[in-house]
């Protein structure tokens, strides 16, 4: 029988040997792995199937932690819009802002274009034949009231009868022209020389009364059909410029409001074509009765009153 101390020593040695042979699974290692699991699971402590049993291995513990972590991942939140999925209202607002900006740019461009493109003025040329007469002063008053200018083609005998009216025309800067002497187509158009002689006499009388030497002429009844090619050549060689018209008021025929409607109708047709009207009136009492309404129409439609001059291209019948 062995001594007791030998038995005790053997048991002690065996116990020490068993302790030394345990795997390196300590309480400290378990805490470290558990902390790692908490980090993967959003803070939830992992205790399931984990003990400090010395029979567990590092690999098993790590595998369980990874599996638990994968199962514990939160489901994706489908209600949260991504950065590319903007609300419809926001998209519509952005589009509205862009459209407003485009409209603002368009308006600015239009303003610049308007400033760079000069607007062509609408001009009208009033002309009166056969004067002056006993009603010329009234006619001049009407023109003055409307701040309108006109060109007068006058007969030589009438000039001598109403010299004051002619002088007033010149002072108020109306256009002065010649209409001959006889206003008789048989006498005026008898020859190129007879037509020229009448215009030269009228020119001389006007110059003597006003100091104005004009070369603007309108032949009686217009240049067609009585002015032959030779008539025109003789007139041109003497420096005279023949003017007809493109609006006939027919105030020599209409004695009522038809004069207004007929005249305005022709003006509007020319306006559609961009043509400036040269209107034929006569210096008589029927014209001055309805003239204010025609002038009112012209002003309301932004026409500017101008007089004929020698620098302009004359309108003649062909």
C-alpha positions in Angstrom: 0.0 0.0 0.0 1.3 3.3 -1.1 1.8 6.1 1.4 -0.9 8.7 1.5 1.4 11.5 0.4 2.1 9.7 -2.8 -1.6 9.3 -3.5 -2.3 13.0 -2.8 0.6 14.1 -4.9 -0.6 11.9 -7.8 -4.1 13.4 -7.6 -2.7 16.9 -7.5 -0.5 16.3 -10.5 -3.4 14.8 -12.4 -5.6 17.9 -11.6 -2.9 20.3 -12.7 -2.4 18.3 -15.9 -6.2 18.5 -16.7 -6.2 22.2 -16.2 -3.3 22.7 -18.5 -4.9 20.6 -21.2 -8.2 22.8 -21.4 -8.8 24.9 -24.7 -8.1 28.6 -24.5 -11.8 29.5 -23.9 -11.9 31.8 -21.0 -14.5 34.1 -19.6 -12.6 37.1 -21.0 -12.7 35.6 -24.6 -16.4 35.0 -24.4 -17.0 38.6 -23.4 -15.0 39.9 -26.4 -17.0 37.7 -28.8 -20.2 38.7 -27.3 -19.3 42.4 -27.7 -18.6 41.7 -31.5 -22.0 40.1 -31.8 -23.7 43.1 -30.2 -22.1 45.4 -32.8 -23.5 43.3 -35.7 -27.0 43.0 -34.2 -27.5 46.7 -33.4 -26.9 46.3 -29.6 -28.9 43.1 -28.9 -26.9 40.9 -26.5 -26.2 37.4 -27.9 -26.5 34.7 -25.3 -28.3 32.1 -27.3 -26.4 28.8 -27.3 -23.4 30.4 -25.8 -21.9 29.3 -22.6 -18.6 29.3 -21.0 -18.4 25.7 -21.6 -14.8 24.6 -22.2 -16.1 22.2 -24.9 -17.1 25.0 -27.3 -14.6 26.1 -29.9 -13.7 29.5 -31.3 -14.9 28.6 -34.8 -18.3 27.5 -33.6 -18.8 30.7 -31.6 -17.8 32.9 -34.6 -20.1 30.9 -37.0 -23.1 31.4 -34.7 -22.4 35.1 -34.2 -22.2 35.6 -38.0 -25.4 33.7 -38.6 -27.2 35.6 -36.0 -25.9 38.9 -37.4 -27.1 38.0 -40.9 -30.6 37.1 -39.7 -30.8 40.2 -37.6 -30.2 42.7 -40.4 -33.1 45.2 -40.7 -35.4 44.9 -43.8 -34.9 47.7 -46.3 -37.4 50.5 -45.9 -39.2 50.8 -49.2 -41.1 53.9 -48.1 -38.0 56.1 -48.0 -37.5 57.8 -51.4 -34.1 57.7 -52.8 -32.3 60.8 -53.9 -33.3 60.1 -57.5 -36.9 59.5 -56.7 -38.1 63.1 -56.1 -41.7 63.8 -55.1 -44.0 64.7 -58.1 -44.9 68.0 -56.6 -41.2 69.0 -56.4 -40.7 68.0 -60.0 -43.7 70.1 -61.2 -42.4 73.1 -59.2 -39.0 72.8 -60.7 -40.5 72.6 -64.2 -42.7 75.6 -63.5 -39.7 77.6 -62.4 -37.8 76.6 -65.5 -40.7 77.6 -67.8 -41.0 81.0 -66.1 -37.3 81.5 -66.5 -37.6 80.7 -70.2 -40.6 83.1 -70.6 -38.6 85.8 -68.9 -35.7 85.3 -71.2 -38.1 85.3 -74.2 -39.6 88.7 -73.1 -36.1 90.1 -72.6 -35.1 89.0 -76.1 -38.2 90.5 -77.6 -37.5 93.8 -75.9 -34.0 93.8 -77.2 -35.2 93.0 -80.7 -37.8 95.8 -80.5 -35.2 98.3 -79.5 -32.9 97.3 -82.4 -35.6 97.2 -85.1 -37.0 100.7 -85.9 -40.7 100.8 -86.3 -41.8 102.3 -89.7 -44.1 105.2 -89.1 -47.5 105.3 -90.8 -47.7 108.4 -92.9 -50.6 110.0 -94.7 -50.6 112.7 -97.3 -53.6 115.0 -97.6 -54.0 116.9 -100.9 -56.6 119.5 -101.9 -57.2 120.6 -105.5 -59.0 123.6 -107.1 -58.4 126.2 -104.3 -58.1 128.5 -102.7 -61.8 129.3 -102.2 -64.2 131.1 -99.9 -64.0 128.1 -97.5 -60.2 127.7 -97.4 -59.9 129.6 -94.1 -62.4 127.1 -92.5 -60.4 124.2 -94.0 -57.2 125.6 -92.6 -58.8 126.0 -89.2 -59.8 122.3 -89.2 -56.3 121.2 -90.2 -54.9 123.4 -87.4 -57.3 121.8 -84.8 -56.0 118.3 -85.8 -52.4 119.5 -86.1 -52.5 118.2 -89.6 -50.5 119.3 -92.7 -51.7 119.1 -96.3 -50.5 119.9 -99.8 -52.6 122.3 -101.9 -52.6 122.1 -105.7 -54.0 125.5 -106.7 -55.4 127.3 -109.7 -53.8 130.6 -110.8 -57.1 132.6 -110.9 -58.0 131.5 -107.4 -54.7 132.5 -106.0 -55.3 136.1 -107.1 -58.7 136.0 -105.5 -57.6 134.7 -102.1 -54.0 135.8 -101.6 -54.3 135.9 -97.8 -55.2 132.2 -97.7 -52.2 131.3 -99.7 -49.9 133.3 -97.4 -51.4 131.6 -94.4 -50.7 128.2 -96.0 -47.1 129.1 -96.4 -46.8 130.5 -92.8 -48.3 127.3 -91.4 -45.9 125.2 -93.5 -48.4 123.4 -95.7 -47.2 122.1 -99.0 -47.8 124.3 -102.0 -48.4 123.0 -105.5 -49.8 124.0 -108.9 -53.0 122.9 -110.7 -52.8 125.1 -113.8 -55.0 128.0 -114.9 -58.1 127.0 -116.9 -58.9 123.5 -115.5 -60.3 122.9 -119.0 -59.1 119.6 -120.5 -59.4 120.9 -124.0 -57.3 124.0 -123.4 -54.8 122.5 -120.9 -54.0 119.4 -123.0 -54.3 121.1 -126.4 -50.5 120.6 -126.7 -47.5 119.9 -124.5 -46.6 123.6 -124.8 -50.1 124.7 -123.6 -49.9 122.5 -120.5 -46.4 123.8 -119.7 -47.5 127.4 -120.2 -50.4 127.1 -117.7 -48.1 125.6 -115.0 -45.4 128.3 -115.6 -48.0 131.0 -115.1 -49.3 129.5 -111.9 -45.8 129.1 -110.7 -45.0 132.7 -111.3 -48.1 133.9 -109.5 -47.5 131.8 -106.4 -43.9 132.9 -106.2 -45.0 136.6 -106.4 -47.5 136.1 -103.5 -45.6 133.9 -101.2 -42.0 133.8 -102.3 -42.3 130.1 -102.8 -41.1 128.7 -106.1 -42.6 125.2 -106.3 -42.3 122.5 -109.0 -44.9 120.2 -107.6 -47.8 119.9 -110.1 -51.1 118.0 -110.5 -52.7 118.1 -113.9 -56.5 118.6 -114.2 -58.3 115.2 -113.8 -55.1 113.4 -113.3 -52.3 112.5 -115.7 -54.2 109.7 -117.3 -55.4 109.5 -120.0 -54.8 113.0 -121.3 -51.1 113.4 -120.6 -49.3 112.0 -123.6 -45.7 110.9 -123.4 -44.6 114.1 -125.1 -46.6 116.1 -122.5 -44.7 114.3 -119.7 -41.3 114.9 -121.4 -41.9 118.6 -121.8 -43.0 118.9 -118.2 -40.0 117.0 -116.9 -37.6 119.0 -118.9 -38.9 122.1 -117.3 -38.3 120.6 -113.9 -42.0 119.9 -112.9 -42.8 116.8 -110.9 -46.3 115.3 -111.6 -48.3 113.9 -108.7 -51.5 111.8 -108.9 -53.0 110.0 -105.9 -53.9 106.5 -104.7 -57.0 107.3 -102.6 -59.9 109.2 -104.3 -62.4 110.5 -101.8 -64.8 111.3 -104.6 -65.9 114.4 -102.7 -66.7 115.9 -106.2 -69.4 113.2 -106.4 -70.4 112.3 -102.8 -72.3 115.0 -101.0 -73.0 113.0 -97.9 -71.4 110.5 -95.4 -70.6 108.1 -98.1 -67.5 110.3 -98.6 -66.2 109.1 -95.2 -66.9 105.4 -95.7 -65.5 105.4 -99.2 -62.3 107.2 -98.2 -61.6 105.1 -95.2 -62.2 101.8 -97.1 -59.5 102.7 -99.5 -57.1 103.7 -96.8 -57.6 100.4 -95.0 -56.9 98.4 -98.2 -53.7 100.3 -98.7 -52.7 99.7 -95.1 -53.0 95.9 -95.6 -50.4 96.2 -98.3 -48.2 98.6 -96.3 -48.8 101.5 -98.8 -48.9 105.1 -97.6 -52.1 106.9 -98.7 -52.0 110.0 -100.8 -55.6 111.2 -100.6 -57.4 113.4 -103.2 -59.8 116.0 -101.7 -61.1 119.3 -103.1 -61.2 122.7 -101.5 -65.0 123.0 -101.2 -67.8 123.2 -98.6 -68.9 119.6 -99.0 -65.4 118.3 -98.1 -65.0 120.4 -94.9 -68.3 119.1 -93.6 -67.0 115.5 -93.3 -63.2 116.0 -93.2 -63.0 116.0 -89.4 -64.3 112.4 -89.2 -61.7 111.3 -91.7 -58.9 113.0 -89.7 -60.2 111.5 -86.5 -59.9 108.0 -88.0 -56.4 108.7 -89.2 -55.3 109.9 -85.8 -56.9 107.0 -84.0 -55.0 104.6 -86.3 -51.6 106.3 -85.6 -51.1 108.1 -88.9 -48.7 111.0 -89.1 -49.6 113.9 -91.5 -46.9 114.8 -93.9 -46.6 117.1 -97.0 -45.3 116.1 -100.4 -41.9 117.4 -101.5 -39.5 117.2 -104.4 -37.3 114.5 -102.8 -40.1 111.9 -102.8 -40.9 109.4 -105.6 -44.1 110.7 -107.1 -47.2 108.6 -107.5 -48.4 108.7 -111.1 -51.0 106.8 -113.1 -49.8 104.3 -115.7 
